[in-house]
Amino acid sequence: MTPTDRTTDLERRIVELEVKVSFQERTIDDLDAVLRALAARVDALEREQTREQAREREAAALSAASTADVLARLDDEELPE
């Protein structure tokens, strides 16, 4: 192999590596964008779940209070003889 052939072969290999790196960089950027979008969606879902859990706790507390009121009223009523 002549020095010129060797240089040409090295140049070709460098170009191939540059192309591969370019594709890898684009893939990394694309994956990063997808990951950021998914993370934002997970955050939104977690906030939504937290709000829903708070509503459920509030509803359960109101239900428990209502049940206690009914029972208290029943206790206050006189039983028929």
ChimeraX commands (.cxc) that place a marker at each C-alpha (Angstrom):
marker #1 position 0.00,0.00,0.00 radius 0.5
marker #1 position 1.41,3.33,-1.02 radius 0.5
marker #1 position 1.42,6.34,1.31 radius 0.5
marker #1 position -1.26,7.97,-0.88 radius 0.5
marker #1 position -3.46,4.88,-0.66 radius 0.5
marker #1 position -2.96,4.81,3.09 radius 0.5
marker #1 position -3.91,8.49,3.39 radius 0.5
marker #1 position -7.00,7.99,1.23 radius 0.5
marker #1 position -8.05,5.00,3.32 radius 0.5
marker #1 position -7.59,6.95,6.56 radius 0.5
marker #1 position -9.56,9.90,5.16 radius 0.5
marker #1 position -12.40,7.57,4.16 radius 0.5
marker #1 position -12.45,6.00,7.60 radius 0.5
marker #1 position -12.47,9.42,9.27 radius 0.5
marker #1 position -15.40,10.51,7.11 radius 0.5
marker #1 position -17.29,7.32,8.02 radius 0.5
marker #1 position -16.65,7.93,11.71 radius 0.5
marker #1 position -17.79,11.55,11.41 radius 0.5
marker #1 position -21.01,10.41,9.75 radius 0.5
marker #1 position -21.62,7.85,12.50 radius 0.5
marker #1 position -20.97,10.43,15.23 radius 0.5
marker #1 position -23.33,12.86,13.50 radius 0.5
marker #1 position -26.13,10.27,13.45 radius 0.5
marker #1 position -25.44,9.35,17.07 radius 0.5
marker #1 position -25.62,13.01,18.13 radius 0.5
marker #1 position -28.94,13.42,16.35 radius 0.5
marker #1 position -30.28,10.23,17.93 radius 0.5
marker #1 position -29.18,11.43,21.37 radius 0.5
marker #1 position -30.88,14.79,20.81 radius 0.5
marker #1 position -34.08,13.06,19.63 radius 0.5
marker #1 position -34.08,10.70,22.61 radius 0.5
marker #1 position -33.44,13.61,24.97 radius 0.5
marker #1 position -36.47,15.47,23.57 radius 0.5
marker #1 position -38.66,12.38,23.98 radius 0.5
marker #1 position -37.41,11.81,27.52 radius 0.5
marker #1 position -38.08,15.44,28.50 radius 0.5
marker #1 position -41.62,15.24,27.07 radius 0.5
marker #1 position -42.30,12.00,28.95 radius 0.5
marker #1 position -40.90,13.44,32.17 radius 0.5
marker #1 position -43.18,16.47,31.82 radius 0.5
marker #1 position -46.17,14.18,31.25 radius 0.5
marker #1 position -45.27,12.04,34.29 radius 0.5
marker #1 position -45.01,15.21,36.40 radius 0.5
marker #1 position -48.44,16.36,35.20 radius 0.5
marker #1 position -49.96,12.95,35.94 radius 0.5
marker #1 position -48.42,12.90,39.41 radius 0.5
marker #1 position -49.89,16.35,40.15 radius 0.5
marker #1 position -53.27,15.18,38.87 radius 0.5
marker #1 position -53.11,12.05,41.02 radius 0.5
marker #1 position -52.21,14.10,44.10 radius 0.5
marker #1 position -55.20,16.39,43.51 radius 0.5
marker #1 position -57.50,13.41,43.00 radius 0.5
marker #1 position -56.28,11.73,46.18 radius 0.5
marker #1 position -56.93,14.96,48.11 radius 0.5
marker #1 position -60.47,15.09,46.70 radius 0.5
marker #1 position -61.05,11.46,47.69 radius 0.5
marker #1 position -59.81,12.12,51.23 radius 0.5
marker #1 position -62.06,15.17,51.47 radius 0.5
marker #1 position -65.07,13.21,50.21 radius 0.5
marker #1 position -64.34,10.39,52.67 radius 0.5
marker #1 position -64.07,12.88,55.52 radius 0.5
marker #1 position -67.38,14.50,54.54 radius 0.5
marker #1 position -69.01,11.09,54.28 radius 0.5
marker #1 position -67.69,10.08,57.68 radius 0.5
marker #1 position -68.98,13.34,59.18 radius 0.5
marker #1 position -72.39,12.81,57.59 radius 0.5
marker #1 position -72.56,9.27,58.95 radius 0.5
marker #1 position -71.62,10.53,62.39 radius 0.5
marker #1 position -74.35,13.19,62.21 radius 0.5
marker #1 position -76.98,10.60,61.26 radius 0.5
marker #1 position -75.91,8.31,64.08 radius 0.5
marker #1 position -75.94,11.18,66.55 radius 0.5
marker #1 position -79.46,12.14,65.49 radius 0.5
marker #1 position -80.59,8.56,65.87 radius 0.5
marker #1 position -79.11,8.49,69.36 radius 0.5
marker #1 position -81.04,11.64,70.21 radius 0.5
marker #1 position -84.38,10.17,69.11 radius 0.5
marker #1 position -86.47,8.45,71.66 radius 0.5
marker #1 position -87.22,4.82,71.10 radius 0.5
marker #1 position -90.90,3.82,70.97 radius 0.5
marker #1 position -92.09,1.95,73.98 radius 0.5
marker link #1:1,2 radius 0.2
marker link #1:2,3 radius 0.2
marker link #1:3,4 radius 0.2
marker link #1:4,5 radius 0.2
marker link #1:5,6 radius 0.2
marker link #1:6,7 radius 0.2
marker link #1:7,8 radius 0.2
marker link #1:8,9 radius 0.2
marker link #1:9,10 radius 0.2
marker link #1:10,11 radius 0.2
marker link #1:11,12 radius 0.2
marker link #1:12,13 radius 0.2
marker link #1:13,14 radius 0.2
marker link #1:14,15 radius 0.2
marker link #1:15,16 radius 0.2
marker link #1:16,17 radius 0.2
marker link #1:17,18 radius 0.2
marker link #1:18,19 radius 0.2
marker link #1:19,20 radius 0.2
marker link #1:20,21 radius 0.2
marker link #1:21,22 radius 0.2
marker link #1:22,23 radius 0.2
marker link #1:23,24 radius 0.2
marker link #1:24,25 radius 0.2
marker link #1:25,26 radius 0.2
marker link #1:26,27 radius 0.2
marker link #1:27,28 radius 0.2
marker link #1:28,29 radius 0.2
marker link #1:29,30 radius 0.2
marker link #1:30,31 radius 0.2
marker link #1:31,32 radius 0.2
marker link #1:32,33 radius 0.2
marker link #1:33,34 radius 0.2
marker link #1:34,35 radius 0.2
marker link #1:35,36 radius 0.2
marker link #1:36,37 radius 0.2
marker link #1:37,38 radius 0.2
marker link #1:38,39 radius 0.2
marker link #1:39,40 radius 0.2
marker link #1:40,41 radius 0.2
marker link #1:41,42 radius 0.2
marker link #1:42,43 radius 0.2
marker link #1:43,44 radius 0.2
marker link #1:44,45 radius 0.2
marker link #1:45,46 radius 0.2
marker link #1:46,47 radius 0.2
marker link #1:47,48 radius 0.2
marker link #1:48,49 radius 0.2
marker link #1:49,50 radius 0.2
marker link #1:50,51 radius 0.2
marker link #1:51,52 radius 0.2
marker link #1:52,53 radius 0.2
marker link #1:53,54 radius 0.2
marker link #1:54,55 radius 0.2
marker link #1:55,56 radius 0.2
marker link #1:56,57 radius 0.2
marker link #1:57,58 radius 0.2
marker link #1:58,59 radius 0.2
marker link #1:59,60 radius 0.2
marker link #1:60,61 radius 0.2
marker link #1:61,62 radius 0.2
marker link #1:62,63 radius 0.2
marker link #1:63,64 radius 0.2
marker link #1:64,65 radius 0.2
marker link #1:65,66 radius 0.2
marker link #1:66,67 radius 0.2
marker link #1:67,68 radius 0.2
marker link #1:68,69 radius 0.2
marker link #1:69,70 radius 0.2
marker link #1:70,71 radius 0.2
marker link #1:71,72 radius 0.2
marker link #1:72,73 radius 0.2
marker link #1:73,74 radius 0.2
marker link #1:74,75 radius 0.2
marker link #1:75,76 radius 0.2
marker link #1:76,77 radius 0.2
marker link #1:77,78 radius 0.2
marker link #1:78,79 radius 0.2
marker link #1:79,80 radius 0.2
marker link #1:80,81 radius 0.2
view
